Amino acid sequence: MYSAIQHSALSGFVYDLLDSGRNQVGTLSWPDMAIATNARFGNPFPRLVKSKIEIQHCDQQYEIAFTYLTRDWWNDIRFTLVSEGATLASADVVGAKGLFKRPTLTITKPFAGQIIRRSGLFTVCYEVFRDRMSMGTIAEKGGLTVRRELSIDLPDSISAPVQFFLFFLVYNHAYR
């Protein structure tokens, strides 16, 4: 089991990744300006503005890349977890048809599954499914806090970088 805690109350874009003993094992950081692999424009200032979503875990760097699958009012997006040119995980975020509906999160690699929101009014809780069986949850710790904290309760058969990738998908889905 892992946890992700907001690095600073002033920045919601860097998360410290902790193991069950509350030791930091990595970091997830959002860029200043995320750019899709098939974006219509590139980073105009690559030396000044960070444009990659990154996970650092045990001295290994991972990148979360994304591609637009459609160009509509709400874009369908494919997120991929990449390390040294190899794709470790991928998931599709497909927009729902309807005014107040949320997009669906479908995991395509390393297993076929879905992430479904099970939240209450003031809490965030997502359940990860594989073959219609629950594998675990990614949930916000209850209570009013200065820094947001989520627990990642998934089986050890899912590698840590993939668990952090799934956390990213949940966070990105819940708070945008």
C-alpha positions in Angstrom: 0.0 0.0 0.0 1.2 3.4 -0.9 0.1 7.0 -0.2 0.4 10.2 -2.2 0.6 13.4 -0.2 0.7 16.9 -1.6 4.2 18.3 -1.3 3.1 21.7 -0.3 -0.2 23.3 0.5 0.7 26.0 -2.0 1.2 23.6 -4.9 -1.2 20.9 -6.0 1.1 19.8 -8.7 3.8 17.9 -6.8 3.0 14.8 -4.8 5.4 12.8 -2.5 4.9 9.1 -2.9 5.2 7.1 0.3 5.3 3.4 1.2 3.3 1.8 4.0 6.1 2.8 6.5 5.6 6.5 5.5 9.0 6.6 3.8 9.2 8.6 0.6 9.8 6.3 -2.4 9.2 8.8 -5.2 7.6 11.9 -6.6 4.9 12.7 -9.1 5.1 16.1 -10.7 2.9 17.9 -13.1 4.5 20.3 -15.6 4.1 24.0 -16.0 2.4 23.3 -19.3 1.5 19.7 -20.3 1.7 19.1 -24.1 0.2 16.2 -25.9 2.3 14.1 -28.2 0.1 15.1 -31.1 -0.5 18.7 -30.0 -0.9 21.3 -32.6 2.0 23.3 -31.1 5.1 22.4 -29.1 6.7 23.9 -26.0 7.8 27.4 -27.0 10.4 27.6 -24.2 11.7 24.1 -23.5 14.6 25.4 -21.4 12.3 27.6 -19.2 9.0 25.7 -19.1 8.6 22.1 -18.0 6.2 20.2 -20.3 6.4 16.6 -19.1 4.5 14.8 -16.4 7.1 12.8 -14.5 7.2 10.0 -11.9 10.5 9.4 -10.1 10.6 6.1 -8.2 13.8 4.5 -6.7 16.2 6.6 -8.9 14.2 5.6 -12.0 12.5 8.2 -14.2 9.1 7.6 -15.8 7.1 9.8 -18.0 3.3 10.1 -18.5 2.6 11.0 -22.0 -0.8 11.7 -23.5 -2.4 11.8 -26.9 -5.7 13.2 -28.1 -7.8 10.5 -29.6 -10.5 12.9 -30.7 -10.8 16.6 -31.2 -14.3 17.5 -29.9 -15.6 19.8 -27.3 -14.3 17.3 -24.7 -11.3 15.4 -26.1 -10.9 11.7 -25.6 -7.3 11.1 -24.3 -4.9 8.2 -24.1 -2.4 8.3 -21.2 0.7 6.1 -21.3 3.4 5.4 -18.7 6.7 5.2 -20.5 10.2 4.2 -19.3 13.2 4.2 -21.6 11.0 4.1 -24.6 8.9 1.1 -23.4 5.2 1.5 -22.6 4.5 0.1 -19.2 0.8 1.1 -18.9 -1.9 2.8 -20.8 -5.4 4.0 -20.2 -8.1 5.8 -22.2 -10.2 8.6 -20.9 -13.3 8.7 -23.0 -15.7 11.6 -22.6 -19.3 10.9 -21.6 -22.1 12.0 -23.7 -24.2 14.2 -21.5 -24.0 17.5 -19.6 -23.2 16.3 -16.1 -21.5 12.9 -16.8 -17.9 12.2 -16.2 -15.6 10.5 -18.6 -14.8 6.8 -18.2 -11.4 5.6 -17.3 -10.5 2.4 -19.1 -7.1 0.6 -18.4 -5.7 -1.1 -21.5 -2.3 -2.1 -20.3 -0.8 -4.0 -18.3 -4.3 -5.4 -17.8 -7.8 -4.7 -19.1 -9.8 -2.9 -16.5 -11.7 0.1 -15.4 -11.5 2.8 -12.7 -14.9 3.7 -11.3 -15.7 6.6 -9.0 -17.3 5.6 -5.7 -17.2 9.0 -4.1 -19.5 10.6 -1.6 -20.3 14.3 -1.4 -17.0 15.5 0.1 -14.6 12.6 -0.5 -12.9 11.1 -3.4 -12.8 7.3 -3.8 -12.1 5.3 -6.9 -12.2 1.5 -7.3 -10.0 -0.4 -9.7 -11.6 -3.3 -11.5 -10.2 -6.2 -13.5 -12.6 -8.7 -15.1 -15.5 -7.1 -13.1 -13.6 -7.9 -9.8 -12.5 -5.2 -7.5 -8.7 -5.0 -7.2 -8.5 -2.2 -4.7 -9.1 1.5 -4.2 -7.5 4.9 -4.5 -9.1 7.1 -2.0 -8.7 10.5 -0.3 -8.0 10.4 3.4 -11.0 11.8 5.3 -11.2 15.1 7.1 -10.2 18.6 6.4 -6.5 18.9 5.8 -4.1 21.6 4.6 -2.4 19.1 2.2 -4.4 16.6 0.2 -3.5 13.0 0.8 -4.7 9.9 -1.0 -4.1 6.2 -0.2 -3.3 3.8 -3.0 -4.6 0.4 -1.8 -3.8 -2.0 -4.7 -2.3 -5.5 -4.8 1.5 -5.9 -4.9 1.2 -7.8 -8.2 0.8 -4.3 -9.8 4.2 -2.6 -9.9 4.7 0.6 -7.9 5.2 2.8 -11.0 1.9 1.5 -12.5 0.1 2.1 -9.1 1.4 5.7 -9.2 0.2 6.0 -12.8 -3.3 4.9 -11.7 -3.1 7.4 -8.9 -2.3 10.1 -11.5 -5.4 9.0 -13.6 -7.6 9.2 -10.5 -6.3 12.6 -9.4 -6.5 14.0 -12.9 -10.1 12.7 -13.3 -11.3 13.8 -9.9 -10.0 17.4 -9.7 -10.3 18.8 -13.2 
